[in-house]
Amino acid sequence: MAEFNYELKIPKERVAILIGPKGRVKRDIQQATGTKIDVDSEEGDVFIKGDDGLGLYAAKEVIKAVGRGFNPDLAMLLLKQDYTFEIIELKDFVKSKGSSLRLKGRVIGKEGKARRIVEELTDSHISVFGKTIGIIGEAQSAALARRAVDSLLKGSPHANVYRWLEKQRRLRKMRPMDTLDTESILK
């Protein structure tokens, strides 16, 4: 059987979180994905090996999420089938040297209010860390959260973004009834 490997780099300050107390987080990721993970604590390099390409990919996504500021428990949601991880690069929205901090502030909001509202309305999780914004959620939820964050970064008023998200949430709740197979119910 062929062995696959992958190498990625995470910020040095996130290495201890990836390893976890007494190596628990690293061990949990290895067991859940069937991979072997080696971490270079000095440089932040992470080496993943395994003979299952899908397990390797899952481990890589979980490790990337931890590296982008997510709590390991939230990052482990990526092991579920329908969950996805999105990364938004702030450099794609920065127009001037000092605007990066302002953009982060727009996404986080006063005392974390904007981030919390977007998370609640989309059933997703958001992490603003370094020069990126990470989103974890089911595919449709993460896509809505990404669009909301993109809108905030482009300067849309918070109230407009919240209103749009509330409308999307109502539509999502109504959709299951729209796709219901009424013929099989009538038989």
Secondary structure as UniProt FT lines:
FT   STRAND          4..9
FT   HELIX           12..14
FT   HELIX           15..19
FT   HELIX           21..23
FT   HELIX           24..33
FT   STRAND          36..40
FT   TURN            41..44
FT   STRAND          45..50
FT   HELIX           53..67
FT   TURN            68..69
FT   HELIX           72..75
FT   HELIX           76..79
FT   TURN            81..82
FT   STRAND          83..89
FT   HELIX           90..92
FT   TURN            97..98
FT   HELIX           99..108
FT   HELIX           110..112
FT   HELIX           113..122
FT   STRAND          124..129
FT   TURN            130..131
FT   STRAND          132..138
FT   HELIX           139..153
FT   TURN            154..155
FT   HELIX           158..178
FT   HELIX           182..186
//
